[in-house]
């Protein structure tokens, strides 16, 4: 495996990268110098666009790894570490599913590390160039996008390699880099990392006010607010979380049943899609893609073609109301699905790509914001409004749903359960398990997790921390490892 660490990433001059066999040359940074960046808004936007490209590029870390296709791959793998997703055969993503990938000597431990630090390197150049040149009307929107992208990158790293925020602000998290340098840094603490994340998002929201993006591939104020809502929930700022979530979801449509069940393959057909990447014939990575791994109906992909089915956990399926149309996104254990008779019980038919290999990546949906707002309101003591927000989205999915009668922890549990149903396979489940102190419990009576996935890990175990990858340990003398 090609080893690229923080130390080696930052020791390489950002603007002089030109090695023909190095994946870094896919970014536009090799053709733009500092003077051009400082004076050209289009050059700055080009560099930001390179970051967006990096977020959906195959082979950023290891070109032979079909789990290495950017941000969407990280979300997919982390959901496979939750209670809610099963995989039928041992293949790609097995080391996520069975928790061996988090160990420092496993190459998978490097995937999130390089996926986000590589982009942070570029983002820091954008931020520092604009701030040194002076923020003005021609560059403020670029700067706003850059702050949001850096915040997301550190947020992902913090939740993967660091502990939860509440009660752990003095514990080790990840190194903070805000400029290009030659020295590998030590790990900052949780409080410091989240302070940077929150401040970046607040700056982004301010700078992106008035920005109209050309496509949903770009970050705008609604996306920055959505990220702030996620972060605020994580750090226990519930009033801020509810406010940001409410602001973020404005202008997005929850859609009809037909629109929700269209396969989540087109960012423009998914009415509540906030941000993602457009995949087409010129940039597709074919089976090394989200739908390649999660579309059980596509006989050309890993899931449907090789029987590496991605299915819903039996317990979660049983929690879905019979009148909830989201239940139709999974094959019934009673009678199966006549459209897909080859699929086993509980197989997901939520993710379907009729293009076979050109499905878009959807990173963020407005539907998530309803659950963040509802949970934050409930934790703030405003249960009446929390129930109203929960009803708004749940009744849209389930015509038989009545306003919740739950209170206290039972209400929060209901909100989280509905969130798990809505966002199954989209990257929220494991993060919420970690945040809420929920253990891994797959070895239960009647489980539909295969033997190789029947793990039980207690809540707050060190196994919910990914270890710092071996490549970073080898080259950065200032780094400290997480427990095994």
C-alpha positions as CSV (number, residue, x, y, z in Angstrom):
1,X,0.0,0.0,0.0
2,X,1.2,3.5,-0.7
3,X,1.7,5.2,2.6
4,X,0.7,8.9,2.7
5,X,0.5,10.3,6.2
6,X,-0.3,13.7,7.6
7,X,3.5,14.3,8.0
8,X,4.2,13.3,4.4
9,X,1.1,15.2,3.1
10,X,2.1,18.4,4.7
11,X,5.8,18.1,4.0
12,X,5.0,18.2,0.3
13,X,4.6,21.7,-1.1
14,X,0.9,22.1,-2.0
15,X,1.5,24.2,-5.1
16,X,4.4,22.3,-6.5
17,X,2.9,18.9,-6.6
18,X,3.5,17.5,-10.1
19,X,4.6,13.9,-9.8
20,X,2.9,12.0,-12.6
21,X,2.3,8.8,-10.7
22,X,1.0,10.5,-7.5
23,X,-2.8,10.8,-7.1
24,X,-2.4,14.3,-5.8
25,X,-1.9,15.5,-9.4
26,X,-5.7,15.0,-10.0
27,X,-6.3,18.3,-8.1
28,X,-5.9,21.6,-9.9
29,X,-3.4,22.8,-7.4
30,X,-0.4,21.8,-9.6
31,X,-1.3,24.5,-12.1
32,X,-2.2,27.4,-9.9
33,X,0.4,29.4,-8.0
34,X,-0.1,31.6,-4.9
35,X,-0.2,34.9,-6.8
36,X,-2.9,33.6,-9.1
37,X,-4.9,32.3,-6.2
38,X,-4.8,35.6,-4.4
39,X,-6.0,37.6,-7.4
40,X,-8.4,35.2,-9.2
41,X,-11.7,34.2,-7.8
42,X,-12.1,31.6,-10.6
43,X,-8.8,30.0,-9.7
44,X,-9.9,29.8,-6.0
45,X,-13.2,28.3,-7.0
46,X,-11.3,25.8,-9.2
47,X,-9.3,24.8,-6.2
48,X,-12.5,24.3,-4.1
49,X,-13.9,22.3,-7.0
50,X,-10.9,20.1,-6.7
51,X,-11.9,19.4,-3.1
52,X,-15.4,18.5,-4.2
53,X,-13.8,16.2,-6.7
54,X,-11.6,14.6,-4.0
55,X,-14.6,13.9,-1.9
56,X,-16.0,11.6,-4.6
57,X,-12.8,10.3,-6.3
58,X,-11.9,6.6,-6.4
59,X,-8.4,5.7,-5.2
60,X,-7.4,8.7,-3.2
61,X,-5.7,6.4,-0.7
62,X,-5.2,3.1,-2.5
63,X,-6.3,2.6,-6.1
64,X,-6.8,-1.1,-5.6
65,X,-9.3,-0.8,-2.7
66,X,-12.9,-0.8,-3.8
67,X,-13.9,0.8,-0.5
68,X,-11.9,3.9,-1.4
69,X,-14.2,6.2,-3.3
70,X,-14.4,9.2,-1.0
71,X,-16.8,10.6,1.6
72,X,-19.7,8.4,0.6
73,X,-17.6,5.3,1.1
74,X,-16.8,6.4,4.6
75,X,-20.5,6.9,5.4
76,X,-21.3,3.5,4.0
77,X,-18.5,1.7,5.9
78,X,-19.4,3.3,9.2
79,X,-23.1,2.3,8.8
80,X,-21.8,-1.3,8.4
81,X,-20.3,-0.9,11.9
82,X,-23.7,-0.2,13.4
83,X,-26.4,-2.6,14.6
84,X,-28.7,-1.7,11.7
85,X,-26.9,-3.0,8.5
86,X,-26.0,-6.7,7.8
87,X,-23.9,-8.1,4.9
88,X,-24.5,-11.6,3.6
89,X,-21.0,-12.6,2.6
90,X,-17.5,-11.8,3.7
91,X,-16.1,-9.5,1.0
92,X,-15.4,-5.7,0.6
93,X,-16.3,-3.9,3.8
94,X,-15.9,-7.0,5.9
95,X,-13.2,-5.3,8.0
96,X,-15.6,-2.5,8.8
97,X,-18.4,-4.9,9.6
98,X,-16.3,-7.0,12.0
99,X,-14.3,-4.1,13.5
100,X,-10.9,-5.3,12.3
101,X,-10.5,-2.3,10.0
102,X,-10.1,0.1,13.0
103,X,-6.9,-1.5,14.1
104,X,-3.7,0.5,13.3
105,X,-2.1,-2.3,11.2
106,X,-5.1,-2.8,9.0
107,X,-5.0,-0.7,5.9
108,X,-8.6,0.4,6.3
109,X,-7.6,2.5,9.3
110,X,-5.8,4.7,6.8
111,X,-8.9,5.3,4.6
112,X,-10.7,8.0,6.7
113,X,-7.4,9.5,7.8
114,X,-6.2,10.2,4.2
115,X,-9.6,10.9,2.7
116,X,-10.1,13.9,4.9
117,X,-6.6,15.1,5.7
118,X,-5.7,15.2,2.0
119,X,-8.6,17.6,1.4
120,X,-7.8,19.6,4.5
121,X,-4.4,20.3,3.0
122,X,-5.9,21.9,0.0
123,X,-8.6,23.7,1.9
124,X,-6.1,25.3,4.2
125,X,-4.3,26.9,1.2
126,X,-7.7,28.4,0.0
127,X,-8.5,29.8,3.5
128,X,-5.1,31.2,4.1
129,X,-4.8,32.7,0.6
130,X,-8.1,34.5,0.8
131,X,-7.6,35.8,4.4
132,X,-4.1,37.1,3.5
133,X,-5.4,38.8,0.4
134,X,-8.4,40.2,2.1
135,X,-12.0,39.0,2.1
136,X,-14.2,40.8,-0.4
137,X,-17.4,40.2,-2.5
138,X,-15.5,38.3,-5.2
139,X,-14.0,35.7,-2.9
140,X,-16.2,35.4,0.2
141,X,-18.4,32.6,-1.2
142,X,-15.3,30.5,-2.0
143,X,-14.0,31.1,1.5
144,X,-17.4,30.2,3.0
145,X,-17.4,26.9,1.1
146,X,-13.8,26.2,2.2
147,X,-14.7,26.7,5.9
148,X,-17.6,24.3,5.7
149,X,-15.6,21.7,3.9
150,X,-12.8,21.9,6.5
151,X,-15.3,21.7,9.3
152,X,-16.9,18.6,7.8
153,X,-13.5,17.0,7.3
154,X,-12.4,17.5,11.0
155,X,-15.9,16.5,12.2
156,X,-15.6,13.2,10.4
157,X,-12.0,12.6,11.8
158,X,-13.0,13.7,15.3
159,X,-15.9,11.2,15.4
160,X,-13.9,8.4,14.0
161,X,-10.6,8.7,15.8
162,X,-11.7,10.6,18.9
163,X,-14.1,10.0,21.7
164,X,-17.5,11.7,22.0
165,X,-17.5,15.4,23.0
166,X,-19.6,15.4,26.2
167,X,-17.5,14.4,29.2
168,X,-14.3,14.0,27.0
169,X,-13.3,17.6,26.0
170,X,-9.8,17.1,27.5
171,X,-9.2,13.7,25.9
172,X,-7.0,13.3,22.8
173,X,-8.7,13.7,19.4
174,X,-6.9,14.4,16.2
175,X,-4.1,16.7,15.1
176,X,-5.1,20.2,13.9
177,X,-3.5,21.6,10.8
178,X,-4.5,25.0,9.6
179,X,-1.5,25.6,7.3
180,X,1.0,23.6,5.2
181,X,4.0,22.6,7.3
182,X,6.8,20.1,7.5
183,X,6.2,18.8,11.0
184,X,3.8,16.1,12.0
185,X,1.8,17.5,15.0
186,X,0.5,15.9,18.2
187,X,-3.1,15.3,18.7
188,X,-5.2,18.2,19.9
189,X,-7.9,17.6,22.5
190,X,-11.6,17.1,21.8
191,X,-12.5,20.6,22.9
192,X,-9.9,22.2,20.7
193,X,-11.0,20.3,17.6
194,X,-14.7,21.0,18.1
195,X,-14.0,24.7,18.7
196,X,-12.3,24.9,15.3
197,X,-15.2,23.0,13.7
198,X,-17.9,25.1,15.2
199,X,-16.0,28.4,14.5
200,X,-15.5,27.3,10.9
201,X,-19.2,26.6,10.4
202,X,-20.3,29.9,12.0
203,X,-17.9,31.7,9.6
204,X,-19.2,29.7,6.7
205,X,-22.8,30.5,7.4
206,X,-22.0,34.2,7.6
207,X,-19.9,34.2,4.4
208,X,-22.4,32.1,2.4
209,X,-25.4,34.4,3.1
210,X,-26.7,35.4,-0.3
211,X,-24.9,32.7,-2.2
212,X,-26.9,30.9,-4.9
213,X,-25.0,27.7,-5.9
214,X,-25.2,26.5,-9.5
215,X,-25.8,22.8,-8.5
216,X,-26.3,20.7,-5.3
217,X,-22.7,19.6,-5.7
218,X,-21.6,22.9,-4.0
219,X,-22.0,23.8,-0.3
220,X,-24.4,26.7,0.4
221,X,-25.8,28.2,3.6
222,X,-28.3,25.5,4.0
223,X,-25.6,22.8,4.0
224,X,-23.5,24.8,6.4
225,X,-26.4,25.1,8.7
226,X,-27.1,21.4,8.4
227,X,-23.5,20.6,9.4
228,X,-23.7,23.1,12.3
229,X,-26.9,21.2,13.4
230,X,-25.0,17.9,13.4
231,X,-22.1,19.4,15.3
232,X,-24.3,21.2,17.8
233,X,-26.2,18.0,18.6
234,X,-22.8,16.3,19.2
235,X,-21.5,18.9,21.6
236,X,-24.8,19.4,23.5
237,X,-25.7,22.9,22.3
238,X,-29.3,21.9,21.8
239,X,-30.8,25.3,21.2
240,X,-28.3,26.0,18.5
241,X,-28.8,22.5,17.0
242,X,-32.6,23.0,16.8
243,X,-32.3,26.5,15.3
244,X,-29.6,25.4,12.7
245,X,-31.6,22.3,11.7
246,X,-34.8,24.3,11.2
247,X,-33.0,26.8,9.1
248,X,-31.2,24.1,7.1
249,X,-34.4,22.3,6.0
250,X,-36.3,25.3,4.8
251,X,-37.0,25.2,1.0
252,X,-36.6,21.4,0.7
253,X,-39.5,19.1,0.0
254,X,-40.0,15.8,1.9
255,X,-41.4,14.3,-1.3
256,X,-44.0,11.7,-2.1
257,X,-43.7,7.9,-1.6
258,X,-42.7,7.5,-5.2
259,X,-40.0,10.1,-4.9
260,X,-38.7,8.6,-1.7
261,X,-38.6,5.1,-3.2
262,X,-37.0,6.1,-6.5
263,X,-33.6,4.5,-5.6
264,X,-31.6,7.5,-4.2
265,X,-29.6,7.4,-7.4
266,X,-30.2,10.9,-8.7
267,X,-29.4,14.0,-6.6
268,X,-31.9,16.1,-8.6
269,X,-34.8,13.5,-8.3
270,X,-34.3,13.1,-4.6
271,X,-36.3,16.1,-3.4
272,X,-34.7,16.5,0.0
273,X,-31.1,16.0,-1.2
274,X,-29.1,18.9,0.1
275,X,-25.6,18.0,-1.1
276,X,-23.8,15.3,-3.0
277,X,-21.9,14.5,-6.1
278,X,-23.1,14.0,-9.6
279,X,-21.7,10.7,-11.1
280,X,-21.7,10.2,-14.9
281,X,-19.9,8.1,-17.5
282,X,-16.9,10.3,-17.4
283,X,-16.2,10.0,-13.6
284,X,-17.8,6.8,-12.6
285,X,-15.8,4.2,-10.7
286,X,-18.3,1.5,-11.7
287,X,-18.6,-1.3,-9.0
288,X,-16.3,0.6,-6.7
289,X,-19.1,2.9,-5.7
290,X,-21.9,3.2,-3.2
291,X,-24.6,1.6,-5.3
292,X,-22.1,-1.0,-6.5
293,X,-21.9,-2.1,-2.9
294,X,-25.5,-1.4,-1.7
295,X,-27.8,-2.0,-4.7
296,X,-29.0,-5.5,-4.2
297,X,-31.0,-5.5,-7.4
298,X,-28.1,-4.8,-9.8
299,X,-26.6,-8.0,-11.1
300,X,-23.5,-6.1,-12.3
301,X,-22.6,-4.9,-8.8
302,X,-21.1,-6.5,-5.7
303,X,-24.3,-6.7,-3.8
304,X,-26.7,-8.0,-6.5
305,X,-24.1,-9.7,-8.7
306,X,-22.1,-11.6,-6.1
307,X,-24.8,-11.9,-3.4
308,X,-23.0,-9.6,-1.0
309,X,-26.4,-8.4,0.0
310,X,-26.7,-5.4,2.3
311,X,-29.8,-6.0,4.5
312,X,-31.6,-4.4,7.4
313,X,-31.3,-5.7,10.9
314,X,-34.3,-7.8,11.8
315,X,-35.1,-5.8,15.0
316,X,-35.1,-2.5,13.2
317,X,-37.3,-3.9,10.5
318,X,-39.8,-5.1,13.1
319,X,-40.0,-1.6,14.5
320,X,-41.2,-0.1,11.2
321,X,-45.0,0.3,11.2
322,X,-46.9,-1.7,8.6
323,X,-48.5,1.5,7.4
324,X,-45.1,3.2,6.9
325,X,-44.1,3.1,3.2
326,X,-40.4,3.0,4.2
327,X,-41.0,-0.7,5.1
328,X,-41.4,-1.4,1.4
329,X,-37.7,-0.5,1.0
330,X,-36.9,-3.9,2.4
331,X,-37.9,-7.4,1.3
332,X,-40.6,-8.8,3.6
333,X,-39.7,-12.0,5.5
334,X,-43.3,-13.1,4.7
335,X,-43.9,-13.5,1.0
336,X,-40.7,-11.7,-0.2
337,X,-40.9,-9.1,-2.9
338,X,-42.5,-10.2,-6.2
339,X,-40.3,-7.7,-8.2
340,X,-37.1,-9.2,-6.8
341,X,-37.8,-12.9,-6.0
342,X,-34.1,-13.7,-5.9
343,X,-33.5,-11.5,-2.9
344,X,-33.5,-12.8,0.7
345,X,-35.7,-11.6,3.5
346,X,-34.7,-8.1,4.8
347,X,-32.7,-7.3,1.7
348,X,-32.7,-3.6,1.0
349,X,-34.4,-2.3,-2.1
350,X,-34.0,1.2,-1.0
351,X,-30.9,1.9,-3.1
352,X,-31.5,1.1,-6.8
353,X,-29.5,2.4,-9.7
354,X,-31.3,2.1,-13.1
355,X,-28.2,3.6,-14.8
356,X,-26.2,0.5,-13.6
357,X,-23.0,2.5,-12.9
358,X,-23.7,6.2,-12.8
359,X,-25.6,6.7,-9.5
360,X,-25.0,10.0,-7.8
361,X,-23.7,10.2,-4.2
362,X,-26.1,11.9,-1.8
363,X,-24.2,13.0,1.3
364,X,-26.9,14.9,3.2
365,X,-30.7,15.0,3.2
366,X,-33.0,17.6,4.7
367,X,-35.0,14.8,6.3
368,X,-32.2,14.3,8.8
369,X,-32.7,17.9,10.0
370,X,-36.2,17.1,11.3
371,X,-34.8,14.4,13.7
372,X,-32.0,16.7,14.8
373,X,-34.4,19.5,15.5
374,X,-36.9,17.2,17.3
375,X,-34.2,15.6,19.5
376,X,-32.6,18.9,20.3
377,X,-36.0,20.4,21.2
378,X,-36.8,17.4,23.4
379,X,-33.5,17.7,25.2
380,X,-34.1,21.4,25.7
381,X,-37.4,20.7,27.5
382,X,-39.7,21.7,24.6
383,X,-41.4,18.4,24.1
384,X,-44.6,19.8,22.6
385,X,-42.6,21.3,19.7
386,X,-40.4,18.3,19.4
387,X,-43.5,16.1,18.9
388,X,-44.8,18.5,16.3
389,X,-41.6,18.3,14.3
390,X,-41.5,14.5,14.7
391,X,-45.1,14.3,13.5
392,X,-44.4,16.4,10.5
393,X,-41.9,14.0,8.9
394,X,-43.2,10.7,10.4
395,X,-46.8,11.3,9.2
396,X,-45.4,12.2,5.7
397,X,-43.9,8.7,5.7
398,X,-46.6,6.9,7.6
399,X,-50.2,8.0,7.1
400,X,-51.2,5.9,10.1
401,X,-48.9,7.7,12.5
402,X,-50.5,9.8,15.3
403,X,-48.7,12.3,17.4
404,X,-46.4,10.8,19.9
405,X,-47.7,10.1,23.4
406,X,-44.1,9.5,24.7
407,X,-42.2,11.8,27.0
408,X,-38.7,12.0,28.4
409,X,-36.3,9.3,27.3
410,X,-39.0,7.4,25.6
411,X,-39.7,10.3,23.3
412,X,-36.0,10.6,22.5
413,X,-35.8,6.9,21.8
414,X,-38.8,7.2,19.4
415,X,-37.0,10.1,17.6
416,X,-33.8,8.1,17.2
417,X,-35.7,5.0,16.0
418,X,-37.5,7.0,13.3
419,X,-34.1,8.6,12.3
420,X,-32.6,5.1,12.0
421,X,-35.4,4.0,9.8
422,X,-35.3,7.1,7.6
423,X,-31.5,7.2,7.2
424,X,-30.7,3.5,7.0
425,X,-27.6,3.0,5.0
426,X,-26.8,6.7,4.8
427,X,-24.1,7.0,7.5
428,X,-25.9,8.2,10.6
429,X,-26.4,5.1,12.7
430,X,-22.9,4.4,14.0
431,X,-22.2,8.0,14.9
432,X,-25.5,8.1,16.9
433,X,-24.6,4.8,18.6
434,X,-21.3,6.3,19.8
435,X,-22.9,9.6,20.7
436,X,-25.7,8.0,22.7
437,X,-23.6,5.3,24.4
438,X,-25.3,2.4,22.6
439,X,-23.4,-0.9,22.4
440,X,-23.1,-3.2,19.5
441,X,-25.6,-6.0,19.9
442,X,-25.8,-8.4,17.0
443,X,-25.6,-11.8,18.7
444,X,-29.2,-11.9,19.8
445,X,-31.9,-14.7,19.6
446,X,-33.2,-14.7,16.0
447,X,-30.5,-12.4,14.7
448,X,-30.2,-12.1,10.9
449,X,-26.5,-11.1,11.2
450,X,-24.3,-13.8,9.7
451,X,-21.9,-15.7,12.1
452,X,-18.9,-13.5,11.1
453,X,-20.8,-10.4,12.1
454,X,-22.4,-11.5,15.3
455,X,-20.4,-9.2,17.6
456,X,-21.4,-7.8,20.9
457,X,-19.3,-4.8,22.0
458,X,-20.3,-2.9,25.2
459,X,-21.2,0.8,25.0
460,X,-18.3,3.2,25.3
461,X,-15.8,0.5,24.5
462,X,-12.4,1.6,23.2
463,X,-13.4,-0.4,20.0
464,X,-15.6,2.6,19.1
465,X,-12.3,4.5,18.6
466,X,-10.4,3.9,15.5
467,X,-6.7,3.6,16.0
468,X,-4.3,6.1,14.4
469,X,-3.0,4.3,11.2
470,X,0.4,2.6,11.3
471,X,1.7,4.8,8.5
472,X,1.1,7.9,10.7
473,X,2.6,6.2,13.8
474,X,5.7,5.4,11.7
475,X,6.4,8.8,10.4
476,X,5.0,11.2,13.1
477,X,7.0,11.0,16.3
478,X,4.5,13.4,18.1
479,X,1.5,11.1,17.7
480,X,-0.1,9.1,20.5
481,X,-2.0,5.9,19.8
482,X,-5.6,5.0,20.8
483,X,-6.1,1.9,22.9
484,X,-6.7,-1.4,21.1
